[in-house]
Amino acid sequence: MAKKQIGKILYPLIVSDIYGVILYDGKLNDSYLGVLKNLSVERKIVCFSSMGQAQLDSLMKHENLSMISKFYSSASYDWSKHLMESYRLLADEEKVSTSDIIFIDDSVQNVYAAKAAGCEALLYDTTSSLMKNILDLGIEL
């Protein structure tokens, strides 16, 4: 069970990248998906990707991604993952504050933009280092 903050879930929204995180070397990253599945018990999981909407719609049908409730295409929303305003718009779309979001990406530039917007942002390099970073936030897996 995740630690609570004043009676609510700490970081109720997880936003994940796809390329280099969910899809790693062209294959589904099963260890990372296991982390997302554990987080999805108490949190909403969405993806924010530069993939086109048709690719995202196709990917959304994959049964191993059932814990992901929505896929956002930066092109469809005219958002850029490099700009902090995009994370504010995503938070508005999800009806949360940016401070309620953990954003996970393999791009330093995207992580900096999310942090500048007020999100907790984690740079993905391996699933084990990500798990340590999540635990360091006070979230049990």
C-alpha positions in Angstrom: 0.0 0.0 0.0 1.3 3.4 -0.9 2.0 6.0 1.7 -0.8 8.5 2.0 -0.5 12.3 2.1 -3.2 14.0 4.1 -5.7 11.2 3.4 -5.0 10.8 -0.3 -2.7 8.8 -2.5 0.7 10.2 -3.0 1.2 10.9 -6.8 -2.2 9.6 -8.0 -1.2 9.9 -11.7 1.7 8.1 -13.4 2.6 9.4 -16.9 5.0 7.2 -18.9 6.8 7.6 -22.2 6.7 4.7 -24.7 9.8 4.6 -26.8 12.8 3.5 -24.7 10.6 2.8 -21.7 7.5 0.7 -22.4 9.0 -0.3 -25.8 12.7 -1.1 -25.3 14.7 -2.3 -28.2 11.5 -2.8 -30.2 9.9 -5.1 -27.6 7.6 -4.7 -24.7 9.6 -4.1 -21.5 8.0 -6.7 -19.3 9.9 -5.8 -16.1 8.8 -2.1 -16.5 5.3 -3.2 -17.2 5.3 -5.2 -14.0 6.2 -2.0 -12.1 3.3 -0.1 -13.9 0.9 -2.9 -13.0 1.8 -2.7 -9.3 1.5 1.1 -9.4 -1.9 0.9 -11.2 -3.5 -0.8 -8.1 -3.9 2.7 -6.5 -2.9 5.0 -9.3 -4.1 6.0 -12.8 -1.5 5.2 -15.5 -1.4 7.2 -18.8 1.1 7.5 -21.6 2.4 10.6 -23.2 4.3 9.9 -26.4 5.5 11.5 -29.6 4.0 8.4 -31.5 1.2 9.2 -33.9 -2.4 8.5 -32.7 -2.9 5.6 -35.1 0.2 3.8 -33.6 -1.0 4.5 -30.1 -4.5 3.2 -30.9 -2.9 0.0 -32.2 -0.6 -0.3 -29.2 -3.5 0.3 -26.8 -5.2 -2.9 -27.9 -2.2 -5.0 -26.5 -3.4 -7.0 -23.5 -0.2 -6.5 -21.6 -0.9 -2.7 -21.6 -4.4 -3.0 -20.0 -3.2 -1.0 -16.9 -2.8 2.1 -19.1 -6.1 4.0 -19.2 -5.2 6.6 -21.8 -2.6 7.3 -24.5 -1.8 10.9 -25.3 -0.1 11.6 -28.6 1.8 14.9 -28.5 1.0 15.4 -32.2 -2.7 14.9 -31.7 -2.8 17.4 -28.8 -0.3 19.8 -30.4 1.9 19.4 -27.3 5.7 19.0 -27.1 7.3 16.9 -24.4 10.2 19.4 -24.4 7.9 22.2 -23.1 6.7 22.5 -19.5 3.4 23.9 -20.7 2.5 20.5 -22.1 2.6 18.9 -18.7 0.3 21.6 -17.3 -2.1 20.9 -20.1 -2.0 17.2 -19.5 -2.6 17.8 -15.8 -5.6 19.9 -16.7 -6.9 17.2 -19.1 -6.6 14.6 -16.2 -8.1 17.1 -13.6 -5.0 16.9 -11.3 -2.3 19.2 -10.3 1.2 18.8 -11.8 2.4 18.1 -8.3 0.2 14.9 -8.4 2.1 13.5 -11.4 5.1 11.2 -11.6 6.5 11.5 -15.2 8.8 8.7 -16.4 10.9 9.2 -19.5 14.3 8.3 -21.0 14.9 11.8 -22.3 16.7 14.3 -19.9 15.2 17.2 -21.8 11.6 15.9 -21.2 12.3 15.1 -17.6 13.6 18.7 -17.1 10.5 20.1 -18.7 8.2 18.0 -16.5 10.1 19.1 -13.4 9.9 22.7 -14.5 6.1 22.3 -14.7 5.9 21.0 -11.2 5.8 17.2 -11.8 7.9 14.7 -10.0 10.0 13.4 -13.0 12.1 10.3 -13.1 14.7 9.5 -15.8 14.4 5.9 -16.9 17.6 4.0 -17.6 16.8 0.6 -16.1 13.8 -0.8 -14.3 15.8 -1.6 -11.2 17.1 2.1 -10.8 13.5 3.3 -11.5 12.2 1.0 -8.7 14.7 2.5 -6.3 13.7 6.0 -7.3 10.0 5.2 -6.8 10.8 3.7 -3.4 12.8 6.8 -2.5 9.6 8.8 -3.1 7.9 6.8 -0.4 5.9 4.7 -2.7 5.8 0.9 -2.0 5.8 -1.5 -4.9 
